[in-house]
Amino acid sequence: MAYDILDDYGAFRSDLPSLLETNANKYVVYHDKTNVGLFDTFDEAAMFGVEHYELGNFIAQKIEPQVPTEISYSLRV
């Protein structure tokens, strides 16, 4: 089955209220609709995702109340 970024983004959006309670301003990685890690920086989250799931097979999102309605891709290595 092909990876669908919208599935992970939907899971993130569903989990956002509970994530905000304890992890605001951290970064979270989702793969296969599952929260697989919390990180202090985007770079840590992105590197974890690349090392474990390969680029293009996960999302790394900042946990904040104002979540963009569009998904953007970026990676700083």
C-alpha positions as CSV (number, residue, x, y, z in Angstrom):
1,M,0.0,0.0,0.0
2,A,1.4,3.4,-1.0
3,Y,2.1,6.0,1.7
4,D,-0.5,8.8,2.0
5,I,0.7,11.9,3.8
6,L,-2.9,13.0,4.3
7,D,-3.5,10.0,6.5
8,D,-0.7,11.1,8.8
9,Y,-1.8,14.7,8.7
10,G,-5.3,13.7,9.6
11,A,-4.1,11.7,12.6
12,F,-2.0,14.6,13.7
13,R,-5.0,17.0,13.5
14,S,-7.1,14.5,15.5
15,D,-4.5,14.2,18.2
16,L,-3.6,17.9,18.3
17,P,-5.9,18.8,21.3
18,S,-4.2,16.2,23.6
19,L,-0.7,17.0,22.2
20,L,-1.2,20.7,23.1
21,E,-1.9,19.8,26.7
22,T,1.5,18.3,27.4
23,N,3.8,19.0,24.4
24,A,3.1,22.5,23.1
25,N,5.9,23.9,20.9
26,K,7.6,20.6,20.5
27,Y,7.7,18.7,17.2
28,V,6.0,15.3,16.5
29,V,6.6,12.7,13.9
30,Y,3.8,10.6,12.4
31,H,4.1,7.5,10.3
32,D,1.2,5.2,9.4
33,K,-1.2,7.4,11.4
34,T,0.8,6.9,14.5
35,N,2.7,9.3,16.7
36,V,6.2,7.8,16.7
37,G,8.2,10.5,18.5
38,L,8.4,13.9,20.1
39,F,11.3,16.2,19.7
40,D,12.5,19.7,20.8
41,T,13.5,20.8,17.3
42,F,12.4,20.3,13.7
43,D,15.8,19.1,12.7
44,E,15.7,16.3,15.3
45,A,12.2,15.3,14.2
46,A,13.1,15.3,10.5
47,M,16.3,13.4,11.0
48,F,14.5,10.8,13.1
49,G,11.9,10.4,10.3
50,V,14.5,10.1,7.6
51,E,16.6,7.6,9.5
52,H,13.6,5.4,10.4
53,Y,11.1,5.8,7.5
54,E,12.9,7.5,4.6
55,L,12.1,10.9,3.2
56,G,8.5,11.1,2.0
57,N,7.2,8.5,4.3
58,F,6.4,10.5,7.4
59,I,5.4,14.0,8.6
60,A,7.1,16.2,11.2
61,Q,4.8,18.9,12.6
62,K,5.2,21.6,15.2
63,I,2.6,21.2,18.0
64,E,1.0,24.6,18.1
65,P,-2.6,25.9,18.2
66,Q,-2.5,27.6,14.8
67,V,-1.9,24.7,12.5
68,P,-1.6,25.5,8.8
69,T,-4.3,24.1,6.5
70,E,-1.7,23.2,4.0
71,I,1.2,20.7,4.4
72,S,4.6,21.9,3.5
73,Y,7.7,19.9,3.0
74,S,11.1,21.0,4.2
75,L,14.2,19.3,5.4
76,R,17.4,20.9,6.7
77,V,20.3,18.4,6.8
